């Protein structure tokens, strides 16, 4: 399987998500982990891609809220 530009970009985006310090029992922050999982999913058609992008946006907003709470 040859990776496409889209999969490489998603992989790089996923690698740049930083975990907050809310590690519970050795598990990373839930909001960062959920964002990573949503980013790495590959759509099979354009409808799934739109839905995944909306879920990524929603997860990203949750991630930002989680990170902002950490810094206060």
mmCIF file of the N, C-alpha and C atoms, coordinates in Angstrom:
data_MODEL
# 
_entry.id   MODEL 
# 
loop_
_atom_site.group_PDB 
_atom_site.id 
_atom_site.type_symbol 
_atom_site.label_atom_id 
_atom_site.label_alt_id 
_atom_site.label_comp_id 
_atom_site.label_asym_id 
_atom_site.label_entity_id 
_atom_site.label_seq_id 
_atom_site.pdbx_PDB_ins_code 
_atom_site.Cartn_x 
_atom_site.Cartn_y 
_atom_site.Cartn_z 
_atom_site.occupancy 
_atom_site.B_iso_or_equiv 
_atom_site.pdbx_formal_charge 
_atom_site.auth_seq_id 
_atom_site.auth_comp_id 
_atom_site.auth_asym_id 
_atom_site.auth_atom_id 
_atom_site.pdbx_PDB_model_num 
ATOM 1   N N  . UNK A 1 1  ? 0.841   -1.170 0.000  1.00 0.00 ? 1  UNK A N  1 
ATOM 2   C CA . UNK A 1 1  ? 0.000   0.000  0.000  1.00 0.00 ? 1  UNK A CA 1 
ATOM 3   C C  . UNK A 1 1  ? 0.890   1.239  0.000  1.00 0.00 ? 1  UNK A C  1 
ATOM 4   N N  . UNK A 1 2  ? 0.678   2.106  -0.956 1.00 0.00 ? 2  UNK A N  1 
ATOM 5   C CA . UNK A 1 2  ? 1.469   3.327  -1.080 1.00 0.00 ? 2  UNK A CA 1 
ATOM 6   C C  . UNK A 1 2  ? 0.705   4.469  -0.418 1.00 0.00 ? 2  UNK A C  1 
ATOM 7   N N  . UNK A 1 3  ? 1.339   5.171  0.533  1.00 0.00 ? 3  UNK A N  1 
ATOM 8   C CA . UNK A 1 3  ? 0.638   6.278  1.177  1.00 0.00 ? 3  UNK A CA 1 
ATOM 9   C C  . UNK A 1 3  ? 0.449   7.457  0.221  1.00 0.00 ? 3  UNK A C  1 
ATOM 10  N N  . UNK A 1 4  ? -0.683  8.095  0.347  1.00 0.00 ? 4  UNK A N  1 
ATOM 11  C CA . UNK A 1 4  ? -0.961  9.264  -0.473 1.00 0.00 ? 4  UNK A CA 1 
ATOM 12  C C  . UNK A 1 4  ? -0.582  10.527 0.294  1.00 0.00 ? 4  UNK A C  1 
ATOM 13  N N  . UNK A 1 5  ? -0.646  11.648 -0.378 1.00 0.00 ? 5  UNK A N  1 
ATOM 14  C CA . UNK A 1 5  ? -0.342  12.923 0.268  1.00 0.00 ? 5  UNK A CA 1 
ATOM 15  C C  . UNK A 1 5  ? -1.299  13.161 1.435  1.00 0.00 ? 5  UNK A C  1 
ATOM 16  N N  . UNK A 1 6  ? -2.565  12.809 1.236  1.00 0.00 ? 6  UNK A N  1 
ATOM 17  C CA . UNK A 1 6  ? -3.559  13.020 2.285  1.00 0.00 ? 6  UNK A CA 1 
ATOM 18  C C  . UNK A 1 6  ? -3.218  12.216 3.545  1.00 0.00 ? 6  UNK A C  1 
ATOM 19  N N  . UNK A 1 7  ? -2.817  10.975 3.398  1.00 0.00 ? 7  UNK A N  1 
ATOM 20  C CA . UNK A 1 7  ? -2.478  10.169 4.575  1.00 0.00 ? 7  UNK A CA 1 
ATOM 21  C C  . UNK A 1 7  ? -1.219  10.692 5.252  1.00 0.00 ? 7  UNK A C  1 
ATOM 22  N N  . UNK A 1 8  ? -0.256  11.161 4.476  1.00 0.00 ? 8  UNK A N  1 
ATOM 23  C CA . UNK A 1 8  ? 0.958   11.731 5.071  1.00 0.00 ? 8  UNK A CA 1 
ATOM 24  C C  . UNK A 1 8  ? 0.646   13.004 5.848  1.00 0.00 ? 8  UNK A C  1 
ATOM 25  N N  . UNK A 1 9  ? -0.222  13.849 5.295  1.00 0.00 ? 9  UNK A N  1 
ATOM 26  C CA . UNK A 1 9  ? -0.592  15.087 5.976  1.00 0.00 ? 9  UNK A CA 1 
ATOM 27  C C  . UNK A 1 9  ? -1.357  14.789 7.270  1.00 0.00 ? 9  UNK A C  1 
ATOM 28  N N  . UNK A 1 10 ? -2.246  13.812 7.216  1.00 0.00 ? 10 UNK A N  1 
ATOM 29  C CA . UNK A 1 10 ? -2.989  13.438 8.424  1.00 0.00 ? 10 UNK A CA 1 
ATOM 30  C C  . UNK A 1 10 ? -2.041  12.880 9.484  1.00 0.00 ? 10 UNK A C  1 
ATOM 31  N N  . UNK A 1 11 ? -1.071  12.089 9.066  1.00 0.00 ? 11 UNK A N  1 
ATOM 32  C CA . UNK A 1 11 ? -0.106  11.516 10.004 1.00 0.00 ? 11 UNK A CA 1 
ATOM 33  C C  . UNK A 1 11 ? 0.708   12.617 10.670 1.00 0.00 ? 11 UNK A C  1 
ATOM 34  N N  . UNK A 1 12 ? 1.182   13.577 9.895  1.00 0.00 ? 12 UNK A N  1 
ATOM 35  C CA . UNK A 1 12 ? 1.956   14.690 10.468 1.00 0.00 ? 12 UNK A CA 1 
ATOM 36  C C  . UNK A 1 12 ? 1.107   15.526 11.414 1.00 0.00 ? 12 UNK A C  1 
ATOM 37  N N  . UNK A 1 13 ? -0.142  15.767 11.029 1.00 0.00 ? 13 UNK A N  1 
ATOM 38  C CA . UNK A 1 13 ? -1.062  16.521 11.877 1.00 0.00 ? 13 UNK A CA 1 
ATOM 39  C C  . UNK A 1 13 ? -1.295  15.775 13.191 1.00 0.00 ? 13 UNK A C  1 
ATOM 40  N N  . UNK A 1 14 ? -1.458  14.467 13.110 1.00 0.00 ? 14 UNK A N  1 
ATOM 41  C CA . UNK A 1 14 ? -1.675  13.661 14.298 1.00 0.00 ? 14 UNK A CA 1 
ATOM 42  C C  . UNK A 1 14 ? -0.445  13.675 15.212 1.00 0.00 ? 14 UNK A C  1 
ATOM 43  N N  . UNK A 1 15 ? 0.730   13.653 14.632 1.00 0.00 ? 15 UNK A N  1 
ATOM 44  C CA . UNK A 1 15 ? 1.969   13.633 15.425 1.00 0.00 ? 15 UNK A CA 1 
ATOM 45  C C  . UNK A 1 15 ? 2.202   14.954 16.155 1.00 0.00 ? 15 UNK A C  1 
ATOM 46  N N  . UNK A 1 16 ? 1.615   16.045 15.682 1.00 0.00 ? 16 UNK A N  1 
ATOM 47  C CA . UNK A 1 16 ? 1.823   17.350 16.299 1.00 0.00 ? 16 UNK A CA 1 
ATOM 48  C C  . UNK A 1 16 ? 0.847   17.653 17.424 1.00 0.00 ? 16 UNK A C  1 
ATOM 49  N N  . UNK A 1 17 ? -0.083  16.768 17.697 1.00 0.00 ? 17 UNK A N  1 
ATOM 50  C CA . UNK A 1 17 ? -1.014  16.971 18.803 1.00 0.00 ? 17 UNK A CA 1 
ATOM 51  C C  . UNK A 1 17 ? -0.282  16.654 20.100 1.00 0.00 ? 17 UNK A C  1 
ATOM 52  N N  . UNK A 1 18 ? -0.229  17.630 20.981 1.00 0.00 ? 18 UNK A N  1 
ATOM 53  C CA . UNK A 1 18 ? 0.474   17.467 22.263 1.00 0.00 ? 18 UNK A CA 1 
ATOM 54  C C  . UNK A 1 18 ? -0.496  17.010 23.339 1.00 0.00 ? 18 UNK A C  1 
ATOM 55  N N  . UNK A 1 19 ? -0.024  16.143 24.196 1.00 0.00 ? 19 UNK A N  1 
ATOM 56  C CA . UNK A 1 19 ? -0.846  15.683 25.316 1.00 0.00 ? 19 UNK A CA 1 
ATOM 57  C C  . UNK A 1 19 ? -0.731  16.669 26.466 1.00 0.00 ? 19 UNK A C  1 
ATOM 58  N N  . UNK A 1 20 ? -1.827  16.838 27.175 1.00 0.00 ? 20 UNK A N  1 
ATOM 59  C CA . UNK A 1 20 ? -1.762  17.673 28.372 1.00 0.00 ? 20 UNK A CA 1 
ATOM 60  C C  . UNK A 1 20 ? -1.265  16.810 29.529 1.00 0.00 ? 20 UNK A C  1 
ATOM 61  N N  . UNK A 1 21 ? -1.190  17.391 30.705 1.00 0.00 ? 21 UNK A N  1 
ATOM 62  C CA . UNK A 1 21 ? -0.635  16.666 31.847 1.00 0.00 ? 21 UNK A CA 1 
ATOM 63  C C  . UNK A 1 21 ? -1.691  15.881 32.617 1.00 0.00 ? 21 UNK A C  1 
ATOM 64  N N  . UNK A 1 22 ? -2.856  15.663 32.018 1.00 0.00 ? 22 UNK A N  1 
ATOM 65  C CA . UNK A 1 22 ? -3.932  14.937 32.680 1.00 0.00 ? 22 UNK A CA 1 
ATOM 66  C C  . UNK A 1 22 ? -3.821  13.432 32.445 1.00 0.00 ? 22 UNK A C  1 
ATOM 67  N N  . UNK A 1 23 ? -2.669  12.896 32.590 1.00 0.00 ? 23 UNK A N  1 
ATOM 68  C CA . UNK A 1 23 ? -2.496  11.458 32.392 1.00 0.00 ? 23 UNK A CA 1 
ATOM 69  C C  . UNK A 1 23 ? -3.130  10.705 33.559 1.00 0.00 ? 23 UNK A C  1 
ATOM 70  N N  . UNK A 1 24 ? -4.061  9.824  33.246 1.00 0.00 ? 24 UNK A N  1 
ATOM 71  C CA . UNK A 1 24 ? -4.751  9.044  34.272 1.00 0.00 ? 24 UNK A CA 1 
ATOM 72  C C  . UNK A 1 24 ? -4.349  7.590  34.090 1.00 0.00 ? 24 UNK A C  1 
ATOM 73  N N  . UNK A 1 25 ? -3.700  7.043  35.087 1.00 0.00 ? 25 UNK A N  1 
ATOM 74  C CA . UNK A 1 25 ? -3.244  5.648  35.069 1.00 0.00 ? 25 UNK A CA 1 
ATOM 75  C C  . UNK A 1 25 ? -2.372  5.360  33.847 1.00 0.00 ? 25 UNK A C  1 
ATOM 76  N N  . UNK A 1 26 ? -1.525  6.296  33.493 1.00 0.00 ? 26 UNK A N  1 
ATOM 77  C CA . UNK A 1 26 ? -0.603  6.095  32.377 1.00 0.00 ? 26 UNK A CA 1 
ATOM 78  C C  . UNK A 1 26 ? -1.212  6.313  31.006 1.00 0.00 ? 26 UNK A C  1 
ATOM 79  N N  . UNK A 1 27 ? -2.488  6.711  30.945 1.00 0.00 ? 27 UNK A N  1 
ATOM 80  C CA . UNK A 1 27 ? -3.163  6.963  29.671 1.00 0.00 ? 27 UNK A CA 1 
ATOM 81  C C  . UNK A 1 27 ? -3.089  8.452  29.382 1.00 0.00 ? 27 UNK A C  1 
ATOM 82  N N  . UNK A 1 28 ? -2.836  8.787  28.127 1.00 0.00 ? 28 UNK A N  1 
ATOM 83  C CA . UNK A 1 28 ? -2.765  10.195 27.735 1.00 0.00 ? 28 UNK A CA 1 
ATOM 84  C C  . UNK A 1 28 ? -4.090  10.891 27.965 1.00 0.00 ? 28 UNK A C  1 
ATOM 85  N N  . UNK A 1 29 ? -4.052  12.189 27.810 1.00 0.00 ? 29 UNK A N  1 
ATOM 86  C CA . UNK A 1 29 ? -5.250  13.019 27.933 1.00 0.00 ? 29 UNK A CA 1 
ATOM 87  C C  . UNK A 1 29 ? -6.321  12.518 26.965 1.00 0.00 ? 29 UNK A C  1 
ATOM 88  N N  . UNK A 1 30 ? -7.549  12.388 27.450 1.00 0.00 ? 30 UNK A N  1 
ATOM 89  C CA . UNK A 1 30 ? -8.641  11.861 26.624 1.00 0.00 ? 30 UNK A CA 1 
ATOM 90  C C  . UNK A 1 30 ? -8.921  12.745 25.419 1.00 0.00 ? 30 UNK A C  1 
ATOM 91  N N  . UNK A 1 31 ? -8.882  14.068 25.616 1.00 0.00 ? 31 UNK A N  1 
ATOM 92  C CA . UNK A 1 31 ? -9.211  14.965 24.502 1.00 0.00 ? 31 UNK A CA 1 
ATOM 93  C C  . UNK A 1 31 ? -8.147  14.875 23.401 1.00 0.00 ? 31 UNK A C  1 
ATOM 94  N N  . UNK A 1 32 ? -6.870  14.794 23.774 1.00 0.00 ? 32 UNK A N  1 
ATOM 95  C CA . UNK A 1 32 ? -5.807  14.667 22.772 1.00 0.00 ? 32 UNK A CA 1 
ATOM 96  C C  . UNK A 1 32 ? -5.870  13.308 22.082 1.00 0.00 ? 32 UNK A C  1 
ATOM 97  N N  . UNK A 1 33 ? -6.143  12.264 22.847 1.00 0.00 ? 33 UNK A N  1 
ATOM 98  C CA . UNK A 1 33 ? -6.228  10.925 22.267 1.00 0.00 ? 33 UNK A CA 1 
ATOM 99  C C  . UNK A 1 33 ? -7.393  10.816 21.288 1.00 0.00 ? 33 UNK A C  1 
ATOM 100 N N  . UNK A 1 34 ? -8.540  11.399 21.644 1.00 0.00 ? 34 UNK A N  1 
ATOM 101 C CA . UNK A 1 34 ? -9.700  11.353 20.754 1.00 0.00 ? 34 UNK A CA 1 
ATOM 102 C C  . UNK A 1 34 ? -9.421  12.128 19.472 1.00 0.00 ? 34 UNK A C  1 
ATOM 103 N N  . UNK A 1 35 ? -8.752  13.276 19.597 1.00 0.00 ? 35 UNK A N  1 
ATOM 104 C CA . UNK A 1 35 ? -8.401  14.054 18.411 1.00 0.00 ? 35 UNK A CA 1 
ATOM 105 C C  . UNK A 1 35 ? -7.465  13.264 17.509 1.00 0.00 ? 35 UNK A C  1 
ATOM 106 N N  . UNK A 1 36 ? -6.467  12.619 18.081 1.00 0.00 ? 36 UNK A N  1 
ATOM 107 C CA . UNK A 1 36 ? -5.540  11.804 17.283 1.00 0.00 ? 36 UNK A CA 1 
ATOM 108 C C  . UNK A 1 36 ? -6.279  10.686 16.542 1.00 0.00 ? 36 UNK A C  1 
ATOM 109 N N  . UNK A 1 37 ? -7.184  10.020 17.234 1.00 0.00 ? 37 UNK A N  1 
ATOM 110 C CA . UNK A 1 37 ? -7.940  8.926  16.605 1.00 0.00 ? 37 UNK A CA 1 
ATOM 111 C C  . UNK A 1 37 ? -8.819  9.425  15.468 1.00 0.00 ? 37 UNK A C  1 
ATOM 112 N N  . UNK A 1 38 ? -9.427  10.607 15.650 1.00 0.00 ? 38 UNK A N  1 
ATOM 113 C CA . UNK A 1 38 ? -10.258 11.164 14.585 1.00 0.00 ? 38 UNK A CA 1 
ATOM 114 C C  . UNK A 1 38 ? -9.428  11.597 13.390 1.00 0.00 ? 38 UNK A C  1 
ATOM 115 N N  . UNK A 1 39 ? -8.258  12.114 13.642 1.00 0.00 ? 39 UNK A N  1 
ATOM 116 C CA . UNK A 1 39 ? -7.401  12.573 12.540 1.00 0.00 ? 39 UNK A CA 1 
ATOM 117 C C  . UNK A 1 39 ? -6.925  11.400 11.698 1.00 0.00 ? 39 UNK A C  1 
ATOM 118 N N  . UNK A 1 40 ? -6.564  10.317 12.331 1.00 0.00 ? 40 UNK A N  1 
ATOM 119 C CA . UNK A 1 40 ? -5.913  9.209  11.626 1.00 0.00 ? 40 UNK A CA 1 
ATOM 120 C C  . UNK A 1 40 ? -6.896  8.354  10.827 1.00 0.00 ? 40 UNK A C  1 
ATOM 121 N N  . UNK A 1 41 ? -8.206  8.469  11.085 1.00 0.00 ? 41 UNK A N  1 
ATOM 122 C CA . UNK A 1 41 ? -9.196  7.688  10.329 1.00 0.00 ? 41 UNK A CA 1 
ATOM 123 C C  . UNK A 1 41 ? -9.198  8.107  8.866  1.00 0.00 ? 41 UNK A C  1 
ATOM 124 N N  . UNK A 1 42 ? -9.287  7.132  8.002  1.00 0.00 ? 42 UNK A N  1 
ATOM 125 C CA . UNK A 1 42 ? -9.292  7.400  6.565  1.00 0.00 ? 42 UNK A CA 1 
ATOM 126 C C  . UNK A 1 42 ? -10.689 7.186  5.994  1.00 0.00 ? 42 UNK A C  1 
ATOM 127 N N  . UNK A 1 43 ? -11.218 8.191  5.332  1.00 0.00 ? 43 UNK A N  1 
ATOM 128 C CA . UNK A 1 43 ? -12.559 8.051  4.748  1.00 0.00 ? 43 UNK A CA 1 
ATOM 129 C C  . UNK A 1 43 ? -12.537 7.203  3.486  1.00 0.00 ? 43 UNK A C  1 
ATOM 130 N N  . UNK A 1 44 ? -13.651 6.557  3.201  1.00 0.00 ? 44 UNK A N  1 
ATOM 131 C CA . UNK A 1 44 ? -13.740 5.742  1.991  1.00 0.00 ? 44 UNK A CA 1 
ATOM 132 C C  . UNK A 1 44 ? -14.471 6.452  0.858  1.00 0.00 ? 44 UNK A C  1 
ATOM 133 N N  . UNK A 1 45 ? -15.215 7.503  1.212  1.00 0.00 ? 45 UNK A N  1 
ATOM 134 C CA . UNK A 1 45 ? -15.886 8.288  0.176  1.00 0.00 ? 45 UNK A CA 1 
ATOM 135 C C  . UNK A 1 45 ? -15.969 9.745  0.637  1.00 0.00 ? 45 UNK A C  1 
ATOM 136 N N  . UNK A 1 46 ? -16.482 10.615 -0.215 1.00 0.00 ? 46 UNK A N  1 
ATOM 137 C CA . UNK A 1 46 ? -16.479 12.043 0.109  1.00 0.00 ? 46 UNK A CA 1 
ATOM 138 C C  . UNK A 1 46 ? -17.456 12.381 1.229  1.00 0.00 ? 46 UNK A C  1 
ATOM 139 N N  . UNK A 1 47 ? -18.507 11.603 1.418  1.00 0.00 ? 47 UNK A N  1 
ATOM 140 C CA . UNK A 1 47 ? -19.456 11.867 2.489  1.00 0.00 ? 47 UNK A CA 1 
ATOM 141 C C  . UNK A 1 47 ? -18.843 11.561 3.848  1.00 0.00 ? 47 UNK A C  1 
ATOM 142 N N  . UNK A 1 48 ? -18.112 10.455 3.907  1.00 0.00 ? 48 UNK A N  1 
ATOM 143 C CA . UNK A 1 48 ? -17.405 10.131 5.143  1.00 0.00 ? 48 UNK A CA 1 
ATOM 144 C C  . UNK A 1 48 ? -16.338 11.178 5.432  1.00 0.00 ? 48 UNK A C  1 
ATOM 145 N N  . UNK A 1 49 ? -15.680 11.657 4.411  1.00 0.00 ? 49 UNK A N  1 
ATOM 146 C CA . UNK A 1 49 ? -14.642 12.668 4.607  1.00 0.00 ? 49 UNK A CA 1 
ATOM 147 C C  . UNK A 1 49 ? -15.223 13.948 5.215  1.00 0.00 ? 49 UNK A C  1 
ATOM 148 N N  . UNK A 1 50 ? -16.383 14.371 4.740  1.00 0.00 ? 50 UNK A N  1 
ATOM 149 C CA . UNK A 1 50 ? -17.037 15.550 5.306  1.00 0.00 ? 50 UNK A CA 1 
ATOM 150 C C  . UNK A 1 50 ? -17.415 15.319 6.760  1.00 0.00 ? 50 UNK A C  1 
ATOM 151 N N  . UNK A 1 51 ? -17.953 14.135 7.034  1.00 0.00 ? 51 UNK A N  1 
ATOM 152 C CA . UNK A 1 51 ? -18.354 13.813 8.405  1.00 0.00 ? 51 UNK A CA 1 
ATOM 153 C C  . UNK A 1 51 ? -17.131 13.743 9.325  1.00 0.00 ? 51 UNK A C  1 
ATOM 154 N N  . UNK A 1 52 ? -16.046 13.111 8.852  1.00 0.00 ? 52 UNK A N  1 
ATOM 155 C CA . UNK A 1 52 ? -14.825 13.016 9.641  1.00 0.00 ? 52 UNK A CA 1 
ATOM 156 C C  . UNK A 1 52 ? -14.239 14.396 9.904  1.00 0.00 ? 52 UNK A C  1 
ATOM 157 N N  . UNK A 1 53 ? -14.291 15.275 8.902  1.00 0.00 ? 53 UNK A N  1 
ATOM 158 C CA . UNK A 1 53 ? -13.753 16.627 9.089  1.00 0.00 ? 53 UNK A CA 1 
ATOM 159 C C  . UNK A 1 53 ? -14.547 17.391 10.145 1.00 0.00 ? 53 UNK A C  1 
ATOM 160 N N  . UNK A 1 54 ? -15.860 17.209 10.171 1.00 0.00 ? 54 UNK A N  1 
ATOM 161 C CA . UNK A 1 54 ? -16.674 17.850 11.207 1.00 0.00 ? 54 UNK A CA 1 
ATOM 162 C C  . UNK A 1 54 ? -16.335 17.292 12.584 1.00 0.00 ? 54 UNK A C  1 
ATOM 163 N N  . UNK A 1 55 ? -16.125 15.992 12.654 1.00 0.00 ? 55 UNK A N  1 
ATOM 164 C CA . UNK A 1 55 ? -15.755 15.380 13.928 1.00 0.00 ? 55 UNK A CA 1 
ATOM 165 C C  . UNK A 1 55 ? -14.374 15.837 14.374 1.00 0.00 ? 55 UNK A C  1 
ATOM 166 N N  . UNK A 1 56 ? -13.465 16.023 13.432 1.00 0.00 ? 56 UNK A N  1 
ATOM 167 C CA . UNK A 1 56 ? -12.131 16.522 13.761 1.00 0.00 ? 56 UNK A CA 1 
ATOM 168 C C  . UNK A 1 56 ? -12.233 17.943 14.299 1.00 0.00 ? 56 UNK A C  1 
ATOM 169 N N  . UNK A 1 57 ? -13.047 18.776 13.670 1.00 0.00 ? 57 UNK A N  1 
ATOM 170 C CA . UNK A 1 57 ? -13.233 20.151 14.156 1.00 0.00 ? 57 UNK A CA 1 
ATOM 171 C C  . UNK A 1 57 ? -13.803 20.154 15.572 1.00 0.00 ? 57 UNK A C  1 
ATOM 172 N N  . UNK A 1 58 ? -14.799 19.321 15.810 1.00 0.00 ? 58 UNK A N  1 
ATOM 173 C CA . UNK A 1 58 ? -15.410 19.235 17.131 1.00 0.00 ? 58 UNK A CA 1 
ATOM 174 C C  . UNK A 1 58 ? -14.391 18.737 18.166 1.00 0.00 ? 58 UNK A C  1 
ATOM 175 N N  . UNK A 1 59 ? -13.617 17.741 17.808 1.00 0.00 ? 59 UNK A N  1 
ATOM 176 C CA . UNK A 1 59 ? -12.602 17.211 18.718 1.00 0.00 ? 59 UNK A CA 1 
ATOM 177 C C  . UNK A 1 59 ? -11.505 18.235 18.967 1.00 0.00 ? 59 UNK A C  1 
ATOM 178 N N  . UNK A 1 60 ? -11.180 19.002 17.927 1.00 0.00 ? 60 UNK A N  1 
ATOM 179 C CA . UNK A 1 60 ? -10.144 20.026 18.077 1.00 0.00 ? 60 UNK A CA 1 
ATOM 180 C C  . UNK A 1 60 ? -10.595 21.123 19.043 1.00 0.00 ? 60 UNK A C  1 
ATOM 181 N N  . UNK A 1 61 ? -11.865 21.514 18.970 1.00 0.00 ? 61 UNK A N  1 
ATOM 182 C CA . UNK A 1 61 ? -12.373 22.512 19.917 1.00 0.00 ? 61 UNK A CA 1 
ATOM 183 C C  . UNK A 1 61 ? -12.350 21.976 21.347 1.00 0.00 ? 61 UNK A C  1 
ATOM 184 N N  . UNK A 1 62 ? -12.725 20.722 21.537 1.00 0.00 ? 62 UNK A N  1 
ATOM 185 C CA . UNK A 1 62 ? -12.643 20.096 22.866 1.00 0.00 ? 62 UNK A CA 1 
ATOM 186 C C  . UNK A 1 62 ? -11.199 20.045 23.347 1.00 0.00 ? 62 UNK A C  1 
ATOM 187 N N  . UNK A 1 63 ? -10.298 19.736 22.441 1.00 0.00 ? 63 UNK A N  1 
ATOM 188 C CA . UNK A 1 63 ? -8.867  19.684 22.761 1.00 0.00 ? 63 UNK A CA 1 
ATOM 189 C C  . UNK A 1 63 ? -8.370  21.053 23.203 1.00 0.00 ? 63 UNK A C  1 
ATOM 190 N N  . UNK A 1 64 ? -8.760  22.109 22.482 1.00 0.00 ? 64 UNK A N  1 
ATOM 191 C CA . UNK A 1 64 ? -8.342  23.466 22.856 1.00 0.00 ? 64 UNK A CA 1 
ATOM 192 C C  . UNK A 1 64 ? -8.903  23.860 24.219 1.00 0.00 ? 64 UNK A C  1 
ATOM 193 N N  . UNK A 1 65 ? -10.151 23.508 24.490 1.00 0.00 ? 65 UNK A N  1 
ATOM 194 C CA . UNK A 1 65 ? -10.736 23.798 25.805 1.00 0.00 ? 65 UNK A CA 1 
ATOM 195 C C  . UNK A 1 65 ? -9.985  23.065 26.905 1.00 0.00 ? 65 UNK A C  1 
ATOM 196 N N  . UNK A 1 66 ? -9.628  21.839 26.653 1.00 0.00 ? 66 UNK A N  1 
ATOM 197 C CA . UNK A 1 66 ? -8.885  21.043 27.623 1.00 0.00 ? 66 UNK A CA 1 
ATOM 198 C C  . UNK A 1 66 ? -7.506  21.667 27.878 1.00 0.00 ? 66 UNK A C  1 
ATOM 199 N N  . UNK A 1 67 ? -6.837  22.069 26.812 1.00 0.00 ? 67 UNK A N  1 
ATOM 200 C CA . UNK A 1 67 ? -5.510  22.686 26.958 1.00 0.00 ? 67 UNK A CA 1 
ATOM 201 C C  . UNK A 1 67 ? -5.590  24.024 27.676 1.00 0.00 ? 67 UNK A C  1 
ATOM 202 N N  . UNK A 1 68 ? -6.647  24.811 27.406 1.00 0.00 ? 68 UNK A N  1 
ATOM 203 C CA . UNK A 1 68 ? -6.802  26.102 28.072 1.00 0.00 ? 68 UNK A CA 1 
ATOM 204 C C  . UNK A 1 68 ? -7.068  25.944 29.561 1.00 0.00 ? 68 UNK A C  1 
ATOM 205 N N  . UNK A 1 69 ? -7.828  24.923 29.935 1.00 0.00 ? 69 UNK A N  1 
ATOM 206 C CA . UNK A 1 69 ? -8.089  24.663 31.358 1.00 0.00 ? 69 UNK A CA 1 
ATOM 207 C C  . UNK A 1 69 ? -6.808  24.293 32.067 1.00 0.00 ? 69 UNK A C  1 
ATOM 208 N N  . UNK A 1 70 ? -5.918  23.620 31.366 1.00 0.00 ? 70 UNK A N  1 
ATOM 209 C CA . UNK A 1 70 ? -4.651  23.193 31.951 1.00 0.00 ? 70 UNK A CA 1 
ATOM 210 C C  . UNK A 1 70 ? -3.762  24.386 32.283 1.00 0.00 ? 70 UNK A C  1 
ATOM 211 N N  . UNK A 1 71 ? -3.776  25.408 31.443 1.00 0.00 ? 71 UNK A N  1 
ATOM 212 C CA . UNK A 1 71 ? -2.885  26.539 31.618 1.00 0.00 ? 71 UNK A CA 1 
ATOM 213 C C  . UNK A 1 71 ? -3.401  27.569 32.615 1.00 0.00 ? 71 UNK A C  1 
ATOM 214 N N  . UNK A 1 72 ? -4.653  27.437 33.059 1.00 0.00 ? 72 UNK A N  1 
ATOM 215 C CA . UNK A 1 72 ? -5.203  28.409 34.033 1.00 0.00 ? 72 UNK A CA 1 
ATOM 216 C C  . UNK A 1 72 ? -4.821  28.060 35.430 1.00 0.00 ? 72 UNK A C  1 
# 
